[in-house]
Protein backbone atom coordinates (compact mmCIF):
# COMPACT_ATOMS: atom_id res chain seq x y z
CA UNK A 1 0.00 0.00 0.00
CA UNK A 2 2.86 2.39 0.82
CA UNK A 3 4.37 1.76 -2.63
CA UNK A 4 1.04 2.59 -4.30
CA UNK A 5 0.84 5.86 -2.35
CA UNK A 6 4.34 6.82 -3.49
CA UNK A 7 3.45 6.04 -7.10
CA UNK A 8 0.27 8.10 -6.81
CA UNK A 9 2.20 11.05 -5.39
CA UNK A 10 4.72 10.79 -8.20
CA UNK A 11 1.96 10.70 -10.84
CA UNK A 12 0.25 13.76 -9.37
CA UNK A 13 3.54 15.62 -9.14
CA UNK A 14 4.42 14.78 -12.75
CA UNK A 15 0.96 15.82 -13.92
CA UNK A 16 1.33 19.09 -12.09
CA UNK A 17 4.76 19.79 -13.58
CA UNK A 18 3.57 18.78 -17.04
CA UNK A 19 0.55 21.07 -16.83
CA UNK A 20 2.22 24.12 -15.31
CA UNK A 21 5.97 24.05 -15.53
CA UNK A 22 7.41 23.74 -18.98
CA UNK A 23 6.47 27.14 -20.41
CA UNK A 24 7.10 29.13 -17.24
CA UNK A 25 10.94 29.28 -17.41
CA UNK A 26 10.76 30.58 -20.98
CA UNK A 27 8.35 33.33 -19.98
CA UNK A 28 10.30 34.18 -16.84
CA UNK A 29 13.52 34.85 -18.76
CA UNK A 30 12.21 38.19 -19.91
CA UNK A 31 10.81 40.62 -17.37
CA UNK A 32 8.97 42.63 -20.01
CA UNK A 33 5.25 42.27 -20.59
CA UNK A 34 5.02 39.19 -22.83
CA UNK A 35 1.81 38.34 -24.64
CA UNK A 36 1.92 34.59 -25.20
CA UNK A 37 -1.39 33.33 -26.59
CA UNK A 38 -3.21 30.51 -24.80
CA UNK A 39 -5.52 29.00 -27.42
CA UNK A 40 -8.38 26.86 -26.06
CA UNK A 41 -8.60 23.22 -27.17
CA UNK A 42 -11.01 20.49 -26.02
CA UNK A 43 -10.30 16.92 -24.96
CA UNK A 44 -12.59 14.09 -23.92
CA UNK A 45 -11.18 12.19 -20.95
CA UNK A 46 -12.64 9.02 -19.46
CA UNK A 47 -12.35 8.14 -15.76
CA UNK A 48 -14.08 4.93 -14.65
CA UNK A 49 -16.27 4.94 -17.77
CA UNK A 50 -17.39 8.51 -17.07
CA UNK A 51 -16.55 10.88 -19.93
CA UNK A 52 -15.53 14.47 -19.24
CA UNK A 53 -14.87 17.27 -21.70
CA UNK A 54 -11.84 19.20 -20.51
CA UNK A 55 -10.53 22.44 -21.82
CA UNK A 56 -6.82 22.72 -22.27
CA UNK A 57 -4.83 25.65 -23.60
CA UNK A 58 -2.24 25.36 -26.34
CA UNK A 59 0.72 27.50 -25.28
CA UNK A 60 3.88 27.54 -27.38
CA UNK A 61 2.89 24.24 -29.02
CA UNK A 62 2.08 22.41 -25.75
CA UNK A 63 -1.31 21.64 -24.19
CA UNK A 64 -1.96 22.59 -20.55
CA UNK A 65 -5.00 21.51 -18.53
CA UNK A 66 -6.49 23.42 -15.63
CA UNK A 67 -5.31 21.85 -12.38
CA UNK A 68 -8.74 22.15 -10.72
CA UNK A 69 -10.35 20.31 -13.65
CA UNK A 70 -7.92 17.41 -13.20
CA UNK A 71 -8.56 17.37 -9.44
CA UNK A 72 -12.31 17.40 -10.07
CA UNK A 73 -12.36 14.41 -12.45
CA UNK A 74 -10.06 12.39 -10.17
CA UNK A 75 -11.99 13.20 -6.96
CA UNK A 76 -13.42 9.69 -6.57
CA UNK A 77 -10.27 7.78 -7.49
CA UNK A 78 -7.29 6.59 -5.46
CA UNK A 79 -5.20 9.35 -7.04
CA UNK A 80 -7.45 12.15 -5.82
CA UNK A 81 -5.96 15.41 -4.61
CA UNK A 82 -7.12 18.75 -3.32
CA UNK A 83 -6.07 22.18 -4.53
CA UNK A 84 -6.30 25.22 -2.29
CA UNK A 85 -5.39 28.87 -2.82
CA UNK A 86 -4.08 30.82 0.17
CA UNK A 87 -4.55 34.51 -0.54
CA UNK A 88 -2.48 35.64 2.48
CA UNK A 89 0.59 33.72 1.32
CA UNK A 90 -0.14 33.99 -2.40
CA UNK A 91 0.37 30.23 -2.48
CA UNK A 92 -1.12 27.16 -4.13
CA UNK A 93 -1.41 24.07 -1.94
CA UNK A 94 -1.82 20.61 -3.48
CA UNK A 95 -2.50 17.70 -1.13
CA UNK A 96 -2.53 14.16 -2.50
CA UNK A 97 -5.02 11.66 -1.11
CA UNK A 98 -7.48 14.36 -0.04
CA UNK A 99 -10.98 14.89 -1.36
CA UNK A 100 -11.17 17.77 -3.82
CA UNK A 101 -13.28 20.70 -2.64
CA UNK A 102 -15.17 22.19 -5.53
CA UNK A 103 -14.92 25.96 -6.06
CA UNK A 104 -17.47 26.34 -8.85
CA UNK A 105 -15.22 26.96 -11.85
CA UNK A 106 -14.50 23.33 -12.73
CA UNK A 107 -15.11 22.02 -16.25
CA UNK A 108 -16.16 25.43 -17.57
CA UNK A 109 -15.45 25.71 -21.26
CA UNK A 110 -14.76 28.90 -23.18
CA UNK A 111 -13.65 29.43 -26.76
CA UNK A 112 -11.94 32.72 -25.90
CA UNK A 113 -8.22 32.94 -26.50
CA UNK A 114 -6.36 34.10 -23.41
CA UNK A 115 -2.86 35.22 -22.54
CA UNK A 116 -0.44 32.96 -20.66
CA UNK A 117 1.44 34.55 -17.77
CA UNK A 118 4.15 33.15 -15.51
CA UNK A 119 3.09 31.96 -12.07
CA UNK A 120 4.65 34.02 -9.30
CA UNK A 121 2.87 32.18 -6.47
CA UNK A 122 4.57 29.79 -4.11
CA UNK A 123 3.52 26.19 -4.81
CA UNK A 124 3.34 23.50 -2.12
CA UNK A 125 2.88 19.80 -2.75
CA UNK A 126 2.01 17.82 0.41
CA UNK A 127 3.28 20.73 2.54
CA UNK A 128 6.67 20.85 0.81
CA UNK A 129 7.45 23.90 -1.27
CA UNK A 130 8.35 23.16 -4.85
CA UNK A 131 11.58 24.90 -5.70
CA UNK A 132 11.32 27.48 -8.43
CA UNK A 133 13.74 26.90 -11.30
CA UNK A 134 16.48 29.48 -11.53
CA UNK A 135 17.12 31.16 -14.86
CA UNK A 136 20.43 30.28 -16.43
MARKEVEX-580162 format. One record per residue (C-alpha): residue number from 1; residue in one letter; chain; x, y, z. Coordinates in steps of 0.5 Angstrom, whole numbers. Each point is the difference from the previous one (the first is absolute). Layout:
+------+-------+--------+-------+-------+-------+
! miro ! marro ! drenti !     x !     y !     z !
+------+-------+--------+-------+-------+-------+
!  NUM !     a !      A !     X !     Y !     Z !
...
+------+-------+--------+-------+-------+-------+
This chain:
+------+-------+--------+-------+-------+-------+
! miro ! marro ! drenti !     x !     y !     z !
+------+-------+--------+-------+-------+-------+
!    1 !     x !      A !     0 !     0 !     0 !
!    2 !     x !      A !     6 !     5 !     2 !
!    3 !     x !      A !     3 !    -1 !    -7 !
!    4 !     x !      A !    -7 !     1 !    -4 !
!    5 !     x !      A !     0 !     7 !     4 !
!    6 !     x !      A !     7 !     2 !    -2 !
!    7 !     x !      A !    -2 !    -2 !    -7 !
!    8 !     x !      A !    -6 !     4 !     0 !
!    9 !     x !      A !     3 !     6 !     3 !
!   10 !     x !      A !     5 !     0 !    -5 !
!   11 !     x !      A !    -5 !    -1 !    -6 !
!   12 !     x !      A !    -4 !     7 !     3 !
!   13 !     x !      A !     7 !     3 !     1 !
!   14 !     x !      A !     2 !    -1 !    -8 !
!   15 !     x !      A !    -7 !     2 !    -2 !
!   16 !     x !      A !     1 !     6 !     4 !
!   17 !     x !      A !     7 !     2 !    -3 !
!   18 !     x !      A !    -3 !    -2 !    -7 !
!   19 !     x !      A !    -6 !     4 !     0 !
!   20 !     x !      A !     3 !     6 !     3 !
!   21 !     x !      A !     8 !     0 !     0 !
!   22 !     x !      A !     3 !    -1 !    -7 !
!   23 !     x !      A !    -2 !     7 !    -3 !
!   24 !     x !      A !     1 !     4 !     7 !
!   25 !     x !      A !     8 !     1 !    -1 !
!   26 !     x !      A !     0 !     2 !    -7 !
!   27 !     x !      A !    -5 !     6 !     2 !
!   28 !     x !      A !     4 !     1 !     6 !
!   29 !     x !      A !     6 !     2 !    -4 !
!   30 !     x !      A !    -3 !     6 !    -2 !
!   31 !     x !      A !    -2 !     5 !     5 !
!   32 !     x !      A !    -4 !     4 !    -5 !
!   33 !     x !      A !    -7 !     0 !    -1 !
!   34 !     x !      A !    -1 !    -7 !    -5 !
!   35 !     x !      A !    -6 !    -1 !    -3 !
!   36 !     x !      A !     0 !    -8 !    -1 !
!   37 !     x !      A !    -7 !    -2 !    -3 !
!   38 !     x !      A !    -3 !    -6 !     3 !
!   39 !     x !      A !    -5 !    -3 !    -5 !
!   40 !     x !      A !    -6 !    -4 !     3 !
!   41 !     x !      A !     0 !    -8 !    -2 !
!   42 !     x !      A !    -5 !    -5 !     2 !
!   43 !     x !      A !     1 !    -7 !     2 !
!   44 !     x !      A !    -4 !    -6 !     2 !
!   45 !     x !      A !     3 !    -4 !     6 !
!   46 !     x !      A !    -3 !    -6 !     3 !
!   47 !     x !      A !     0 !    -2 !     7 !
!   48 !     x !      A !    -3 !    -6 !     3 !
!   49 !     x !      A !    -5 !     0 !    -7 !
!   50 !     x !      A !    -2 !     7 !     2 !
!   51 !     x !      A !     2 !     5 !    -6 !
!   52 !     x !      A !     2 !     7 !     2 !
!   53 !     x !      A !     1 !     6 !    -5 !
!   54 !     x !      A !     6 !     3 !     2 !
!   55 !     x !      A !     3 !     7 !    -3 !
!   56 !     x !      A !     7 !     0 !    -1 !
!   57 !     x !      A !     4 !     6 !    -2 !
!   58 !     x !      A !     6 !     0 !    -6 !
!   59 !     x !      A !     5 !     4 !     2 !
!   60 !     x !      A !     7 !     0 !    -4 !
!   61 !     x !      A !    -2 !    -7 !    -3 !
!   62 !     x !      A !    -2 !    -3 !     7 !
!   63 !     x !      A !    -7 !    -2 !     3 !
!   64 !     x !      A !    -1 !     2 !     7 !
!   65 !     x !      A !    -6 !    -2 !     4 !
!   66 !     x !      A !    -3 !     4 !     6 !
!   67 !     x !      A !     2 !    -3 !     6 !
!   68 !     x !      A !    -6 !     0 !     4 !
!   69 !     x !      A !    -4 !    -3 !    -6 !
!   70 !     x !      A !     5 !    -6 !     1 !
!   71 !     x !      A !    -1 !     0 !     7 !
!   72 !     x !      A !    -8 !     0 !    -1 !
!   73 !     x !      A !     0 !    -6 !    -5 !
!   74 !     x !      A !     5 !    -4 !     5 !
!   75 !     x !      A !    -4 !     1 !     6 !
!   76 !     x !      A !    -3 !    -7 !     1 !
!   77 !     x !      A !     6 !    -3 !    -2 !
!   78 !     x !      A !     6 !    -3 !     4 !
!   79 !     x !      A !     5 !     6 !    -3 !
!   80 !     x !      A !    -5 !     5 !     2 !
!   81 !     x !      A !     3 !     7 !     3 !
!   82 !     x !      A !    -2 !     6 !     2 !
!   83 !     x !      A !     2 !     7 !    -2 !
!   84 !     x !      A !    -1 !     6 !     4 !
!   85 !     x !      A !     2 !     8 !    -1 !
!   86 !     x !      A !     3 !     4 !     6 !
!   87 !     x !      A !    -1 !     7 !    -1 !
!   88 !     x !      A !     4 !     2 !     6 !
!   89 !     x !      A !     6 !    -4 !    -2 !
!   90 !     x !      A !    -1 !     1 !    -8 !
!   91 !     x !      A !     1 !    -8 !     0 !
!   92 !     x !      A !    -3 !    -6 !    -3 !
!   93 !     x !      A !    -1 !    -6 !     4 !
!   94 !     x !      A !    -1 !    -7 !    -3 !
!   95 !     x !      A !    -1 !    -6 !     5 !
!   96 !     x !      A !     0 !    -7 !    -3 !
!   97 !     x !      A !    -5 !    -5 !     3 !
!   98 !     x !      A !    -5 !     6 !     2 !
!   99 !     x !      A !    -7 !     1 !    -3 !
!  100 !     x !      A !     0 !     6 !    -5 !
!  101 !     x !      A !    -5 !     5 !     3 !
!  102 !     x !      A !    -3 !     3 !    -6 !
!  103 !     x !      A !     0 !     8 !    -1 !
!  104 !     x !      A !    -5 !     1 !    -6 !
!  105 !     x !      A !     5 !     1 !    -6 !
!  106 !     x !      A !     1 !    -7 !    -1 !
!  107 !     x !      A !    -1 !    -3 !    -7 !
!  108 !     x !      A !    -2 !     7 !    -3 !
!  109 !     x !      A !     1 !     0 !    -8 !
!  110 !     x !      A !     1 !     7 !    -3 !
!  111 !     x !      A !     3 !     1 !    -8 !
!  112 !     x !      A !     3 !     6 !     2 !
!  113 !     x !      A !     8 !     1 !    -1 !
!  114 !     x !      A !     3 !     2 !     6 !
!  115 !     x !      A !     7 !     2 !     2 !
!  116 !     x !      A !     5 !    -4 !     4 !
!  117 !     x !      A !     4 !     3 !     5 !
!  118 !     x !      A !     5 !    -3 !     5 !
!  119 !     x !      A !    -2 !    -2 !     7 !
!  120 !     x !      A !     3 !     4 !     5 !
!  121 !     x !      A !    -3 !    -4 !     6 !
!  122 !     x !      A !     3 !    -4 !     5 !
!  123 !     x !      A !    -2 !    -8 !    -2 !
!  124 !     x !      A !     0 !    -5 !     6 !
!  125 !     x !      A !    -1 !    -7 !    -2 !
!  126 !     x !      A !    -2 !    -4 !     7 !
!  127 !     x !      A !     3 !     5 !     4 !
!  128 !     x !      A !     6 !     1 !    -3 !
!  129 !     x !      A !     2 !     6 !    -5 !
!  130 !     x !      A !     2 !    -2 !    -7 !
!  131 !     x !      A !     6 !     4 !    -1 !
!  132 !     x !      A !     0 !     5 !    -6 !
!  133 !     x !      A !     4 !    -1 !    -6 !
!  134 !     x !      A !     6 !     5 !     0 !
!  135 !     x !      A !     1 !     3 !    -7 !
!  136 !     x !      A !     7 !    -1 !    -3 !
+------+-------+--------+-------+-------+-------+
